[in-house]
Amino acid sequence: MKLNKLMTALALAGLACSGAAMATDGMFASGYGMTANGMGGAATAMTEDTFGGANNPASMAFVGNRIDLGGSLFSPQRQATTANGSENSDANYFIIPEFGYNHMMSNDLALGVSVYGNGGMNTDYGPGAISPSFGGQGNLGVNLIQLIVAPTLAYKVNENNSIGIAPLFAYQQFTGQGFGNGLGGNLPTNGSTQSATGTGVRIGYTGKITPDLTIGAQYASKITMGAFNGYGNGLLAASQGSLDMAENYSLGVAYQATNALKVALDFQRINYGDVPGIGTSPSAGGFGWQDINIWKLGAEYKYNDQWTLRAGWNHTNNPIPSSAAFMNIVAPGVIEDHITFGASYYTPTGNEWTVAYIHAFQNSLTGPNPYQPGTNATISMYQDTLGVAYAWK
């Protein structure tokens, strides 16, 4: 029966393919799981839900038996300006599902799975002001979806310390259309969607230093992805048609300040610069993204036995230098600051409903347009996300 439950969990991974999973910390999501989303993404030292495969595998040893199922309505608003004029990107609403499962095989051993959209990017400009700036015709844009299925194994070394590992099985879909000026190469003329797979691993540690203080650490390797057929020349030439998922690591601390109040702080590093294509300069066939540092601060307040309230703040570097602004019209990951709110309601049966809201504040970037010398390009974006999840415990 335990094996059947786990296989069912893995099968539900297909749910996450139904929506575009896009991001705010560069190409990554600002948080994984509805609890983290309500706390600015701070989750490395938290042990409250089944998204350890995304946050810290070692945390699953303290979660207990639990299933989480939820989804978010994600709305990015993107604008680009060139010498030809300004235009907003279409396709502004996306559904992002999430699923997690954890089972305690013994008091010390946990087996589970986290299924989540890692991140991605999306733009869709009509045949107006922006597409001609790229020398193309018709609509211009890209759509990148990244799904990760992360089976997790966590083990309590002793009562207060645990280690964990999560193999990362990744799936991507990519579509690019409307590129000219040599950027397109042999792109599929119909903007067809291509897919790729890859694997990596995440390892983690959780330690309860005192009854009130918990620390956590996680490291995730770069996930080397296969190539997208037809995109190896031009747009993704620097990476021979592939888009790897960046290596990243985080350190976190959670402190139970009072019986009702818990605060959490994470530091995360994402090494976009080491990913061919993403980190390669536009002049060499890439997007020019740089490594970024992220700070995530969250607070959780237990209002009463039925309600827990959350709030958070997330600050990240903009990975795009001004010199790469034009190329990133199709991938304007310029967000720097987020504010988040959330709440959980505990039902009489012991299960829970959790909601989270994220607002990513508008940020803009201006840089030279190499295809229209003497002119600039400006990219701008802000985002809103509203999610809800239900947990069986």
Beta strands, then each sheet from edge to edge (+ up, - down):
strand 1: 66-82
strand 2: 85-88
strand 3: 94-104
strand 4: 109-122
strand 5: 141-158
strand 6: 161-177
strand 7: 194-208
strand 8: 213-220
strand 9: 224-225
strand 10: 248-256
strand 11: 261-270
strand 12: 292-302
strand 13: 307-316
strand 14: 337-346
strand 15: 352-368
strand 16: 376-392
sheet 1: 2+ 1- 3+ 4- 5+ 6- 7+ 8- 10+ 11- 12+ 13- 14+ 15- 16+
sheet 2: 2+ 1- 3+ 4- 5+ 6- 7+ 9-
end
